[in-house]
Amino acid sequence: MNSSPPMRAMRPRVAERLLEALRHVAQHAVADVVAERVVDLLEAAQVEHEQRQRSAATDRRRAHASRCVEQRGAVRAAMVSESCVAWCCRRRLLRAALADVAHDGGVQALRC
């Protein structure tokens, strides 16, 4: 089988085009894999970022709840202190009133 000279001249071009097509396919395959890996890495980074944001929001809510509990405790302490002061004042006034009655009426003063 003798090939004509023009056919022999076409063979290297066909082989070159075939190799170029194979290189193209390989480049696209590499690009697809690399793009997929980059997307995977970016998604992982996004998930980490969102988790940090949620964690920070949770920390802020806990701090707020803690401040509320502290304030509630301070308010209760103030109310207890205020009621103690009021009770002591009432007790002193009652003692003074009973002492006046006892002094004026001859009744012995009652001890509270």
C-alpha positions in Angstrom: 0.0 0.0 0.0 1.7 3.0 -1.3 0.5 6.3 0.0 0.6 9.2 -2.1 2.9 12.1 -1.1 0.0 14.4 -0.2 -1.4 11.8 2.1 1.9 11.4 3.8 2.1 15.2 4.3 -1.4 15.1 5.9 -0.5 12.5 8.5 1.6 14.8 10.7 -1.1 17.4 10.7 -3.8 14.9 11.7 -1.6 13.6 14.4 -0.8 17.2 15.6 -4.6 18.0 15.7 -5.3 14.8 17.6 -2.6 15.6 20.1 -3.9 19.2 20.4 -7.4 17.9 21.0 -6.2 15.5 23.7 -4.2 18.3 25.4 -7.4 20.4 25.4 -9.4 17.6 27.0 -6.7 17.1 29.6 -6.6 20.9 30.3 -10.3 21.0 30.8 -10.2 18.0 33.1 -7.5 19.6 35.2 -9.4 22.9 35.2 -12.6 21.1 36.3 -10.8 19.3 39.1 -9.0 22.5 40.3 -12.2 24.5 40.1 -14.0 21.9 42.1 -11.3 21.8 44.8 -11.3 25.6 45.0 -15.1 25.7 45.4 -14.8 23.0 48.1 -12.2 25.1 50.0 -14.2 28.2 49.7 -17.3 26.4 51.0 -15.4 25.1 53.9 -14.1 28.7 54.7 -17.7 30.0 54.4 -18.9 27.4 56.9 -16.2 28.2 59.3 -17.0 31.9 59.0 -20.7 31.3 59.6 -19.9 29.1 62.7 -17.7 31.9 64.1 -20.5 34.4 63.6 -23.1 32.1 65.3 -20.6 31.5 68.2 -20.1 35.3 68.6 -23.9 35.9 68.6 -24.3 33.1 71.2 -21.6 34.7 73.4 -23.3 38.1 73.2 -26.6 36.5 74.2 -25.0 34.8 77.1 -23.3 38.0 78.3 -26.6 39.8 78.0 -28.4 37.1 80.1 -25.6 37.3 82.7 -25.9 41.1 82.9 -29.7 40.7 83.3 -29.2 38.2 86.2 -26.7 40.5 87.9 -29.1 43.4 87.6 -32.0 41.4 88.9 -29.8 40.4 91.9 -28.9 44.0 92.5 -32.5 45.1 92.3 -33.5 42.3 94.8 -30.7 43.3 97.1 -31.8 46.9 97.0 -35.4 45.9 97.7 -34.4 43.7 100.7 -32.2 46.5 102.0 -35.0 49.0 101.5 -37.5 46.8 103.3 -35.1 46.2 106.2 -34.7 50.0 106.5 -38.4 50.5 106.4 -39.0 47.7 109.0 -36.4 49.3 111.3 -38.0 52.7 111.0 -41.4 51.3 111.7 -40.0 49.4 114.7 -38.4 52.6 116.1 -41.5 54.6 115.6 -43.6 52.0 117.3 -41.2 51.9 120.2 -41.2 55.7 120.5 -45.0 55.7 120.4 -45.3 53.0 123.0 -42.8 54.7 125.2 -44.8 57.9 125.0 -48.0 56.1 125.9 -46.3 54.3 128.8 -44.8 57.5 130.0 -48.0 59.5 129.8 -50.4 56.8 130.9 -48.4 54.9 133.4 -48.2 51.8 131.3 -44.9 50.0 131.2 -43.0 50.2 127.9 -43.1 47.1 125.8 -39.9 45.7 124.5 -39.8 44.8 120.7 
